[in-house]
Amino acid sequence: MITLNIDDIKPGMILAHPVRNHQGVLLLEAGARVSKKNIRIFKSWGVLGVTVKGNVAETQDRIENMELRVKESIEKKLKEKFCDVLDDPIMVEIFNAASKQLTREFRKNESEDEHF
């Protein structure tokens, strides 16, 4: 476990302890994965820091590995759909654009995922 300043919290980190506002109201339970929305809420309630599981480097590695697996999965599914046309440079560009867009959408959905 490590306690981090609110400005050092990243989406995807897992809380080791519940986060409460200054009145003791539960904002997010222990074990929840932090999203961008959660971080905005913590800041708006004046939360200065939280305790997360693991260490920062380990948590960042886990997030990066998850994103890599998602990207690989997206590309695999797209290759199934584009398999007959990937010898065309224009279709390769469309494939790359689709891959980037789907990856961005996944990240956005993950970071906005509510845990309340």
N, C-alpha and C positions, 0 to 999 in steps of 0.2 A: 504494500500500500504506500501511496505517496500523496501528500497534500500539495495541491497546486493553487497558485493564484488564479483567479477567475479568467484573467487574460491569457493564461497558458493552457486552458482547457480546450480540447479539440473534439469535434463530433466523432463518435464511435468509442470514446473512452467509457469504461464501466465504473459506476459509482461503488465505492466500498462502504460508504455510509449514506444514510438518507440526507437530503438537502432540505433545510427548513429556512423560512424567512425569519426576520428578527422577532416576529410574534409567535414563532414556533409552529406555524402552519407548514405542513409537508408540501414541498414543491416537486420532489421526485424521490422515489424510494431507492433504497440500496439495491444494487444489482442491475439497475436500469442502464441502458446504453444512452449516452448523452447525445442530443441532436443540436443543431444550430439554434433551433427555436428554444430549447431548454436553456442554452447559454444566454440568449437574449432575456429570457424570463428571470434567470438568476441575477443578471446585471440590473434589471429593472427593480428587483426586490432588494438590491443592495448586498447580495451575497458576495463576499470577498474571496472565498476560496472553497474548494471541495476536495474530498479524499477519493482517489480513484484506485482501482485494483491494478496490481503490477507496477512496473516502473515506466517512465515516459518512453524510453527507447523501445521497450518490449511492446508497449501499447501501439506506438507508431508503426512498428514492424507488422503487427497484426492487422492494422488498418490497411497498410499498403499491400499486404498479401491478399486480403479480402478483395481490394480493388483490382488487383492483378487477376485473380480468379474470375471475377465478374467480367472483366474485359475479355479474357480468354473465352469464357462461355458465350458472350455476345458474338465474338468473331467466329466461333465455331458454328453457331446457329445461322449467322449471315452467310458463311461459306457454303452451307447447305443450299441456301436460296440462290446464291450467285455462282454456284459451281460451274455452270455452263458458259459463263460470260466473263470470267476473270482474265481472259487473255486480251480483252479490250481495255485500253488505258482509261477510257471514259468511265467504264463500268467499275474499274478499280477505284477511281476517285469517288464515285457514288458509294461504293462499298465502304471506303475509309470515312466518308462523311456520315454515313449511317451508323457506323461503329462509334464514332466520336459522340454523335447525338444521343444514341442509346445509353452510352456510358455516362454522359452528363445527366440525363434524365434519371438514371439509377441513383447517382450521387445526390441529386436534388431530393428525390423521394426518400432516401435514407436519412438525409440530414433534417428533413422536415417531419420525419416520423414521430408521432406523439407518443409519449410514455405516461400520460396522466390517466 
